[in-house]
């Protein structure tokens, strides 16, 4: 079984990226991350790819909206595929089971468009998808109404935990439809006092998540921290070290 590679969702260090994009990517590489999830920012794609090659970093995953795929299609996806992007993730929040069902049709269409370019299309969750609509959550609807051949799931185990659900159980439920996950953590305090924290320092069941992720063949685990109490690059390093240790590295 191939090892799970650790990447960083660049949103984590967005404050630093705004000041020095290339320099921040260099700091991410020095920590030991194998890749980054996101785009080239203010750099040209050519400059960004050159930097990644120099640092031995991969950029396997990017993201955006379903609208962008529907409106731009090949013009968006062809350059991404040429740049080596293997995964494209989207997220959304709907207000009813019917709305999730309608959105699932759009996800199938976007998945088909991505598939034509060799890109795995993924739905990325937050906590809202786990709202119950008469015995069925929005996430249940998305699982049931999307085509397994077209739509995969990038499970964010931190948000699953935040919503009070079982991340390892969800990973196993979606075996065969997951290639990447997001790993984030949060303090155990109830809302509204709950805060994001470094991976391995909060209430998210990291050890159990790792076991499940290995079982189902996850390829990439992207660290993400939406808000950091300490400098974001320090938070990214703590999370990397804790996740690497949990993975047995």
Backbone bond lengths (Angstrom), bond angles and torsions (degrees), N, CA, C in turn:
res aa  C-N    CA-C-N  psi(-1)  N-CA   C-N-CA  omega(-1)  CA-C   N-CA-C  phi
1 X - - - 1.470 - - 1.529 109.46 -
2 X 1.345 117.60 127.36 1.467 119.66 -179.46 1.526 111.23 -65.37
3 X 1.328 115.46 150.24 1.458 119.72 178.68 1.528 110.67 -70.42
4 X 1.318 115.18 148.74 1.463 120.20 174.46 1.525 108.17 -77.57
5 X 1.318 116.51 125.44 1.458 120.78 179.44 1.531 109.47 -88.34
6 X 1.328 114.84 146.80 1.460 120.50 -177.12 1.523 109.63 -104.26
7 X 1.318 115.47 123.71 1.458 121.73 176.67 1.519 110.70 -119.85
8 X 1.304 115.84 168.30 1.468 121.50 176.54 1.514 109.42 -117.92
9 X 1.320 116.66 126.02 1.459 121.54 168.91 1.532 106.52 -73.10
10 X 1.331 115.66 119.24 1.453 120.66 -170.43 1.528 113.99 -65.56
11 X 1.311 117.58 -14.86 1.465 120.44 175.08 1.526 111.02 -56.78
12 X 1.330 115.94 -28.99 1.468 121.93 -179.17 1.528 111.51 -57.61
13 X 1.321 116.35 -38.71 1.471 121.22 -175.18 1.535 111.24 -113.15
14 X 1.316 116.35 31.89 1.464 121.00 -175.87 1.519 113.06 -60.21
15 X 1.336 117.41 -30.66 1.466 119.99 179.90 1.523 110.64 -65.26
16 X 1.315 116.88 -39.21 1.463 121.01 179.04 1.522 111.70 -75.22
17 X 1.313 116.45 -36.47 1.464 120.46 -179.98 1.519 111.42 -61.07
18 X 1.331 116.54 -34.68 1.460 120.65 179.90 1.531 111.88 -65.24
19 X 1.324 115.91 -25.68 1.464 120.30 -178.48 1.531 112.33 -93.23
20 X 1.330 116.12 -38.46 1.467 120.72 -175.60 1.519 108.25 -156.27
21 X 1.320 116.51 91.41 1.463 120.61 -174.17 1.531 111.69 -63.28
22 X 1.311 116.35 -55.08 1.465 120.53 -177.17 1.528 111.48 -63.99
23 X 1.323 116.27 -41.46 1.458 119.98 -179.76 1.510 112.27 -63.38
24 X 1.329 116.85 -36.37 1.460 120.43 178.65 1.525 110.87 -68.63
25 X 1.319 116.61 -40.25 1.469 120.06 177.19 1.528 109.70 -60.93
26 X 1.312 116.65 -37.50 1.470 120.17 177.60 1.535 110.63 -63.41
27 X 1.323 116.86 -40.03 1.465 119.98 178.67 1.532 110.72 -65.06
28 X 1.315 116.32 -38.87 1.471 121.01 178.05 1.527 110.27 -61.57
29 X 1.320 115.58 -42.44 1.463 119.82 179.44 1.518 111.26 -65.27
30 X 1.328 117.44 -39.28 1.464 121.08 -179.28 1.534 111.47 -63.41
31 X 1.308 116.97 -32.30 1.464 119.99 177.92 1.524 110.79 -62.13
32 X 1.333 116.01 -35.87 1.456 119.67 179.98 1.512 115.15 123.95
33 X 1.334 116.35 2.18 1.465 119.62 178.55 1.527 110.55 -59.71
34 X 1.327 115.35 144.18 1.464 120.36 179.31 1.519 112.10 -86.93
35 X 1.336 116.39 -19.85 1.448 118.84 -178.16 1.504 112.10 -165.01
36 X 1.327 115.10 174.34 1.457 121.57 177.85 1.520 108.65 -129.71
37 X 1.314 114.82 149.59 1.463 121.03 174.79 1.517 107.40 -111.54
38 X 1.326 115.41 124.15 1.455 120.45 -177.67 1.511 109.80 145.23
39 X 1.325 115.41 -164.94 1.450 120.16 -176.95 1.514 113.03 -114.81
40 X 1.316 114.87 -170.24 1.469 120.95 -174.31 1.517 113.06 -86.46
41 X 1.346 117.01 -3.82 1.463 119.67 177.73 1.513 112.26 60.22
42 X 1.337 117.68 -133.56 1.464 120.77 -178.37 1.529 112.99 -77.27
43 X 1.323 116.97 -9.39 1.462 120.61 179.45 1.528 109.69 -79.71
44 X 1.313 116.03 151.87 1.459 118.60 171.75 1.523 107.58 -70.75
45 X 1.321 116.33 157.11 1.465 118.88 179.79 1.534 110.43 -60.76
46 X 1.306 116.70 -36.51 1.462 121.31 179.73 1.533 110.66 -63.78
47 X 1.333 116.50 -44.92 1.470 120.76 179.00 1.532 110.64 -64.73
48 X 1.322 115.45 -41.45 1.456 121.01 -179.15 1.527 110.91 -64.17
49 X 1.325 116.52 -45.41 1.465 120.51 179.82 1.526 111.27 -63.38
50 X 1.314 115.81 -37.82 1.462 120.35 177.99 1.519 110.23 -63.30
51 X 1.326 116.93 -42.99 1.467 121.99 178.92 1.527 110.52 -64.22
52 X 1.312 116.73 -44.66 1.466 120.34 179.33 1.526 111.14 -60.58
53 X 1.314 116.35 -42.32 1.466 120.62 179.54 1.519 110.79 -62.51
54 X 1.332 115.43 -43.09 1.474 120.69 178.94 1.525 111.16 -60.72
55 X 1.340 116.19 -38.35 1.459 121.40 -175.72 1.522 113.56 -91.48
56 X 1.332 116.24 -0.82 1.477 121.82 -177.33 1.523 111.09 58.35
57 X 1.324 115.08 39.76 1.466 122.29 177.28 1.521 109.45 -105.25
58 X 1.321 116.03 145.05 1.457 121.31 173.37 1.528 109.70 -101.11
59 X 1.312 114.76 157.28 1.469 121.12 174.28 1.528 106.89 -132.09
60 X 1.340 115.46 72.08 1.462 119.25 -172.59 1.514 115.10 -79.39
61 X 1.335 116.86 -16.00 1.459 119.38 -170.05 1.515 112.23 -136.97
62 X 1.333 114.39 141.56 1.448 121.56 175.57 1.521 107.63 -138.92
63 X 1.314 116.34 -176.88 1.453 118.35 -177.99 1.505 112.43 -159.31
64 X 1.306 114.81 172.96 1.452 121.29 -179.71 1.509 109.15 175.96
65 X 1.310 116.47 -151.10 1.448 120.57 -178.41 1.513 112.73 -112.81
66 X 1.312 116.14 158.30 1.458 121.14 175.22 1.524 109.46 -61.55
67 X 1.324 116.15 -36.20 1.469 120.92 178.85 1.526 111.10 -55.18
68 X 1.335 115.66 -43.34 1.462 119.66 -177.93 1.522 111.24 -62.47
69 X 1.320 116.48 -41.67 1.465 120.19 179.16 1.528 109.97 -66.14
70 X 1.340 116.30 -42.97 1.463 120.26 -179.03 1.525 111.93 -64.90
71 X 1.315 117.34 -38.39 1.459 120.95 -175.86 1.527 112.86 -84.50
72 X 1.352 116.58 -38.49 1.459 119.95 -173.02 1.529 113.25 -100.78
73 X 1.315 117.12 -30.29 1.456 120.96 175.23 1.511 113.70 53.54
74 X 1.330 115.35 -123.81 1.464 121.59 -176.46 1.524 112.30 -59.07
75 X 1.330 116.93 -34.14 1.464 120.40 -178.40 1.522 111.38 -62.37
76 X 1.330 117.02 -29.10 1.464 121.76 176.91 1.513 111.45 -86.73
77 X 1.321 116.19 -45.47 1.466 120.98 -168.99 1.529 114.16 -81.13
78 X 1.309 117.22 -33.36 1.468 119.51 -178.88 1.522 112.36 -61.21
79 X 1.341 119.24 -47.37 1.476 119.39 177.61 1.529 112.79 -64.10
80 X 1.330 116.80 -35.23 1.463 119.51 178.27 1.526 110.63 -64.02
81 X 1.313 115.93 -44.76 1.465 119.88 178.75 1.526 110.54 -62.66
82 X 1.323 116.15 -39.96 1.467 120.66 179.42 1.519 111.20 -64.54
83 X 1.339 116.70 -29.90 1.464 121.60 -179.99 1.530 112.33 -83.06
84 X 1.327 116.84 -2.07 1.458 119.99 177.09 1.524 114.40 93.69
85 X 1.330 117.08 10.23 1.458 120.16 177.48 1.529 109.09 -68.40
86 X 1.320 116.29 124.43 1.465 121.48 -179.46 1.525 112.74 -102.15
87 X 1.343 115.76 -23.45 1.459 120.63 -175.56 1.529 110.21 -130.73
88 X 1.321 115.81 139.53 1.459 121.20 175.43 1.516 107.21 -130.32
89 X 1.327 116.62 122.78 1.461 119.43 -175.98 1.516 111.75 -116.93
90 X 1.342 114.75 147.39 1.453 121.82 176.75 1.527 108.41 -132.30
91 X 1.315 116.61 164.09 1.454 121.03 175.40 1.520 108.15 -144.85
92 X 1.311 115.87 164.43 1.451 120.13 -179.79 1.520 109.30 -165.04
93 X 1.314 116.61 166.27 1.461 122.63 174.39 1.512 108.10 -132.13
94 X 1.326 116.33 124.26 1.453 121.67 178.95 1.524 109.37 -115.24
95 X 1.320 116.06 162.52 1.460 120.27 -171.85 1.530 114.32 -105.17
96 X 1.324 117.72 -1.19 1.458 119.81 -179.14 1.524 109.76 -158.19
97 X 1.325 116.08 164.38 1.456 120.65 177.35 1.530 110.12 -62.56
98 X 1.324 116.29 -37.36 1.463 120.60 179.42 1.530 111.11 -64.47
99 X 1.324 115.26 -39.41 1.467 119.15 179.01 1.522 111.02 -66.96
100 X 1.322 116.41 -38.97 1.469 119.23 176.76 1.523 110.47 -64.69
101 X 1.323 116.50 -37.80 1.461 119.97 179.42 1.524 110.80 -64.67
102 X 1.312 116.30 -42.07 1.466 120.38 177.81 1.525 110.75 -65.66
103 X 1.335 115.46 -39.78 1.463 119.25 -179.76 1.530 110.72 -67.01
104 X 1.319 117.19 -32.46 1.463 120.60 178.98 1.525 111.31 -59.23
105 X 1.326 116.96 -35.53 1.466 120.06 178.15 1.526 110.17 -63.99
106 X 1.318 115.37 -39.70 1.466 119.18 177.92 1.529 110.65 -66.36
107 X 1.336 116.26 -37.00 1.461 119.87 177.58 1.529 110.42 -62.88
108 X 1.308 117.02 -40.15 1.464 119.78 178.13 1.525 111.05 -61.46
109 X 1.324 116.06 -41.00 1.458 120.03 178.58 1.514 112.34 -65.05
110 X 1.338 115.94 -43.03 1.468 120.30 178.54 1.523 110.40 -66.01
111 X 1.331 115.97 -37.82 1.461 120.18 178.76 1.515 111.74 -63.08
112 X 1.318 115.54 -38.93 1.464 119.82 178.99 1.522 111.01 -65.46
113 X 1.330 115.52 -40.10 1.463 120.33 178.96 1.526 110.95 -64.17
114 X 1.335 115.99 -41.85 1.469 119.97 178.90 1.517 111.23 -67.11
115 X 1.308 115.80 -41.59 1.462 120.65 -178.47 1.528 111.62 -58.40
116 X 1.318 116.05 -34.97 1.467 120.78 179.96 1.524 111.90 -63.01
117 X 1.332 116.56 -19.66 1.469 121.36 179.52 1.529 111.71 -109.08
118 X 1.312 116.40 10.86 1.464 120.23 178.73 1.510 113.81 74.66
119 X 1.331 116.47 21.46 1.470 121.69 -179.16 1.521 109.62 -105.63
120 X 1.317 116.83 132.06 1.457 122.14 176.50 1.525 108.86 -80.52
121 X 1.324 116.44 120.76 1.455 122.63 -178.14 1.527 109.16 -91.49
122 X 1.344 116.55 129.21 1.454 121.10 -173.37 1.524 111.75 -128.15
123 X 1.314 116.03 143.92 1.454 121.31 171.86 1.516 108.26 -99.28
124 X 1.344 115.95 127.52 1.459 122.56 -178.55 1.521 109.42 -106.79
125 X 1.317 116.40 125.54 1.465 120.62 -176.44 1.521 113.91 -91.21
126 X 1.319 113.98 157.27 1.459 122.72 163.82 1.528 106.03 -117.26
127 X 1.311 118.97 -151.06 1.472 119.55 -179.95 1.527 112.12 -89.89
128 X 1.337 116.99 -25.26 1.462 121.05 -172.82 1.522 113.36 -61.47
129 X 1.326 117.07 -30.29 1.470 120.39 -177.25 1.525 112.84 -64.56
130 X 1.326 116.96 -14.40 1.456 119.76 -176.86 1.531 112.29 -96.14
131 X 1.331 116.27 10.21 1.460 120.30 172.23 1.525 108.75 -66.03
132 X 1.316 115.73 137.63 1.456 120.78 -176.34 1.519 111.27 -86.99
133 X 1.326 115.12 132.52 1.457 121.70 175.76 1.528 108.59 -119.46
134 X 1.307 116.33 80.57 1.455 120.34 177.70 1.513 113.98 66.46
135 X 1.327 116.10 43.78 1.461 119.85 177.04 1.518 114.47 94.74
136 X 1.301 117.38 -1.18 1.463 121.79 179.29 1.527 108.36 -138.52
137 X 1.319 116.51 132.81 1.461 120.10 179.32 1.519 110.86 -86.98
138 X 1.331 114.79 164.36 1.451 119.20 174.51 1.519 111.64 -58.47
139 X 1.322 116.12 -36.00 1.470 120.14 179.83 1.521 110.33 -66.97
140 X 1.343 117.50 -38.53 1.461 120.61 175.77 1.523 110.37 -57.47
141 X 1.324 115.68 -44.28 1.466 120.76 -179.02 1.527 110.25 -61.45
142 X 1.334 116.67 -44.64 1.464 120.21 -178.97 1.531 111.02 -63.05
143 X 1.317 116.57 -40.86 1.469 120.11 178.77 1.528 110.53 -61.94
144 X 1.329 115.32 -44.87 1.458 120.81 -175.08 1.525 113.58 -74.74
145 X 1.321 116.66 -32.72 1.457 120.43 -171.61 1.525 114.44 -97.34
146 X 1.321 117.62 -4.96 1.466 119.72 178.15 1.525 110.39 -100.61
147 X 1.307 115.25 151.66 1.466 122.92 -179.06 1.532 108.85 -79.79
148 X 1.332 118.23 118.58 1.469 120.61 -179.38 1.525 114.04 -57.83
149 X 1.331 116.70 -21.64 1.461 119.81 179.67 1.523 112.16 -82.13
150 X 1.344 115.86 -14.70 1.461 120.02 -175.13 1.521 114.11 -116.12
151 X 1.323 116.88 -30.77 1.466 121.30 -174.07 1.523 110.48 -122.17
152 X 1.322 114.65 120.40 1.460 122.08 176.20 1.527 107.83 -106.05
153 X 1.320 115.77 173.60 1.461 119.89 -177.86 1.526 110.86 -125.23
154 X 1.328 114.72 126.18 1.451 120.58 172.70 1.533 105.75 -98.19
155 X 1.319 115.56 92.26 1.459 120.07 -175.55 1.525 110.18 -73.16
156 X 1.319 115.65 124.43 1.462 121.30 172.99 1.521 106.36 -93.64
157 X 1.335 115.55 100.88 1.466 119.92 -173.61 1.524 112.39 -68.58
158 X 1.330 117.35 -21.98 1.456 120.56 176.35 1.516 111.38 -68.67
159 X 1.326 115.81 -45.57 1.459 119.42 178.25 1.524 111.46 -68.33
160 X 1.335 117.00 -33.94 1.464 120.27 176.08 1.526 109.43 -60.39
161 X 1.335 115.70 -45.72 1.461 121.07 178.57 1.523 110.31 -64.13
162 X 1.326 116.90 -42.08 1.467 122.29 179.53 1.535 109.99 -57.38
163 X 1.325 115.79 -38.45 1.463 121.15 -178.87 1.524 112.96 -78.70
164 X 1.335 116.53 -1.13 1.452 120.23 178.93 1.510 114.07 81.74
165 X 1.331 117.19 19.42 1.461 121.68 -179.21 1.526 110.73 -105.46
166 X 1.314 115.88 171.04 1.461 122.82 -175.44 1.526 110.39 -96.39
167 X 1.342 116.57 105.28 1.454 121.00 -178.20 1.511 114.25 -62.87
168 X 1.329 119.35 -51.08 1.463 120.43 179.38 1.529 112.41 -57.20
169 X 1.320 116.41 -38.93 1.467 120.61 178.72 1.521 111.14 -64.19
170 X 1.329 116.47 -41.38 1.461 120.70 179.28 1.528 110.82 -66.23
171 X 1.314 116.93 -40.47 1.462 119.98 178.10 1.521 110.51 -58.60
172 X 1.311 116.15 -44.86 1.471 119.63 -178.75 1.530 110.78 -67.80
173 X 1.316 116.59 -35.58 1.466 120.20 177.99 1.518 111.05 -61.39
174 X 1.318 116.55 -33.74 1.461 121.67 -175.22 1.533 113.18 -99.26
175 X 1.314 117.11 17.27 1.465 120.28 178.34 1.524 109.71 -52.83
176 X 1.329 115.49 132.06 1.452 120.31 -177.44 1.512 113.06 94.00
177 X 1.360 116.39 -6.93 1.460 119.86 178.47 1.526 111.52 -128.18
178 X 1.325 115.88 16.92 1.466 120.71 -179.64 1.524 109.79 -131.57
179 X 1.323 115.81 129.17 1.467 120.63 173.24 1.528 110.87 -121.58
180 X 1.332 116.38 -26.26 1.464 120.09 178.02 1.528 109.09 -133.80
181 X 1.330 115.33 154.32 1.464 121.04 175.23 1.523 109.13 -134.34
182 X 1.329 115.52 162.61 1.454 121.81 169.52 1.519 107.78 -106.52
183 X 1.312 116.00 135.14 1.459 121.22 179.50 1.522 108.13 -117.20
184 X 1.318 116.23 114.45 1.457 121.78 175.38 1.514 107.75 -139.00
185 X 1.310 117.25 167.98 1.463 121.26 -175.32 1.527 109.39 -138.39
186 X 1.321 114.78 163.04 1.459 120.03 -179.84 1.522 109.89 -147.89
187 X 1.315 115.50 156.71 1.460 120.16 178.24 1.534 108.92 -69.03
188 X 1.341 116.98 157.51 1.466 119.66 -178.56 1.520 114.70 -77.68
189 X 1.317 117.85 -4.85 1.467 121.00 -177.35 1.526 111.09 -60.72
190 X 1.311 117.99 146.20 1.464 120.28 175.80 1.525 110.20 -70.29
191 X 1.320 116.10 158.91 1.461 119.19 174.99 1.533 108.68 -67.59
192 X 1.332 119.89 146.87 1.471 127.56 8.04 1.527 113.97 -92.85
193 X 1.319 117.28 12.26 1.470 120.09 -176.89 1.531 113.13 -87.53
194 X 1.310 117.28 -8.60 1.465 121.14 -178.97 1.524 110.06 -66.42
195 X 1.327 115.90 142.21 1.458 121.28 179.81 1.526 109.99 -136.53
196 X 1.326 115.30 157.69 1.465 120.00 173.51 1.520 109.13 -73.12
197 X 1.316 115.20 147.26 1.456 120.10 178.51 1.525 108.83 -144.70
198 X 1.320 116.30 174.59 1.457 120.17 -176.31 1.537 110.61 -67.66
199 X 1.319 115.82 146.49 1.466 121.61 178.77 1.527 109.81 -55.44
200 X 1.318 115.56 131.08 1.454 120.42 178.84 1.508 114.45 89.62
201 X 1.332 117.66 2.12 1.472 120.48 -178.54 1.518 111.98 -117.88
202 X 1.337 117.82 3.91 1.453 120.34 -174.77 1.517 113.51 -127.79
203 X 1.332 115.28 -147.17 1.465 121.70 -172.52 1.523 113.94 -93.47
204 X 1.330 117.98 -10.99 1.461 119.80 179.07 1.527 109.63 -67.50
205 X 1.347 118.71 129.41 1.473 121.83 -174.84 1.529 112.40 -75.68
206 X 1.329 116.41 77.45 1.465 121.84 -171.91 1.522 113.11 -58.01
207 X 1.318 117.84 -47.85 1.470 120.34 -176.50 1.525 111.11 -59.70
208 X 1.323 116.33 -43.42 1.465 120.34 -179.11 1.531 111.14 -68.79
209 X 1.318 116.59 -36.41 1.462 121.11 177.49 1.522 110.29 -62.86
210 X 1.328 116.51 -43.87 1.468 120.89 -179.89 1.523 110.84 -61.25
211 X 1.312 117.09 -43.78 1.464 120.74 179.09 1.531 110.16 -58.88
212 X 1.322 116.38 -47.93 1.461 120.75 -179.26 1.527 111.27 -65.33
213 X 1.329 116.69 -41.85 1.466 120.84 -179.30 1.520 111.31 -61.15
214 X 1.313 116.08 -40.55 1.464 119.77 177.78 1.518 111.16 -67.29
215 X 1.312 116.08 -39.38 1.463 120.56 -179.40 1.524 112.35 -60.28
216 X 1.329 116.69 -40.14 1.463 120.04 -173.31 1.528 113.53 -94.90
217 X 1.335 117.18 0.67 1.460 120.07 174.35 1.508 116.45 83.17
218 X 1.317 117.48 33.35 1.469 120.67 176.00 1.526 109.75 -60.88
219 X 1.320 117.01 136.65 1.464 122.25 -177.78 1.529 112.68 -95.93
220 X 1.335 115.69 -39.73 1.464 120.75 -177.55 1.524 110.06 -131.27
221 X 1.329 115.54 138.05 1.464 122.27 171.97 1.523 106.71 -119.27
222 X 1.334 116.22 112.24 1.461 121.16 -178.27 1.526 110.34 -97.33
223 X 1.313 115.44 119.87 1.458 121.13 174.63 1.517 108.70 -72.19
224 X 1.327 115.26 136.80 1.460 119.63 173.87 1.524 108.88 -145.17
225 X 1.323 116.09 135.36 1.459 121.09 174.54 1.520 107.12 -132.38
226 X 1.317 116.06 114.44 1.457 121.29 -173.31 1.524 113.12 -69.82
227 X 1.323 115.89 -30.54 1.464 121.82 -179.68 1.522 108.18 -145.40
228 X 1.318 117.01 135.42 1.468 121.20 -176.67 1.528 110.38 -122.22
229 X 1.319 115.69 131.86 1.469 120.51 176.64 1.526 110.57 -77.11
230 X 1.309 116.75 -31.30 1.464 122.62 177.97 1.524 108.65 -104.34
231 X 1.331 119.32 173.52 1.462 120.47 176.82 1.527 110.75 -51.28
232 X 1.321 115.82 135.24 1.461 120.32 -170.88 1.529 113.35 -60.34
233 X 1.322 118.09 -34.51 1.470 119.13 -179.29 1.523 110.25 -71.06
234 X 1.335 117.12 -31.60 1.467 120.45 175.00 1.523 110.40 -67.44
235 X 1.331 115.87 -42.15 1.457 120.29 177.08 1.524 110.58 -60.89
236 X 1.327 116.43 -42.11 1.464 120.94 179.89 1.530 110.92 -63.29
237 X 1.333 116.89 -35.05 1.462 120.01 179.76 1.526 111.17 -72.28
238 X 1.320 117.28 -41.43 1.471 120.44 178.00 1.529 109.81 -61.74
239 X 1.312 116.49 -45.26 1.458 120.45 -180.00 1.521 111.33 -62.58
240 X 1.336 116.29 -42.47 1.463 120.06 178.96 1.527 110.58 -59.94
241 X 1.313 116.36 -49.00 1.464 119.87 -176.97 1.531 111.68 -62.97
242 X 1.324 116.85 -40.56 1.456 120.27 -179.95 1.528 112.10 -69.45
243 X 1.314 116.22 -39.44 1.464 119.53 178.67 1.524 110.90 -69.61
244 X 1.328 115.94 -41.66 1.465 119.65 178.08 1.529 110.53 -59.75
245 X 1.327 116.67 -42.90 1.463 121.14 178.79 1.526 110.52 -63.56
246 X 1.326 116.83 -42.85 1.461 121.19 -179.63 1.529 111.40 -64.58
247 X 1.333 115.88 -31.88 1.451 120.27 178.90 1.536 112.46 -79.65
248 X 1.312 114.80 -7.35 1.452 118.97 179.00 1.501 113.95 92.71
249 X 1.345 115.43 17.36 1.461 119.78 -178.02 1.513 113.12 -95.56
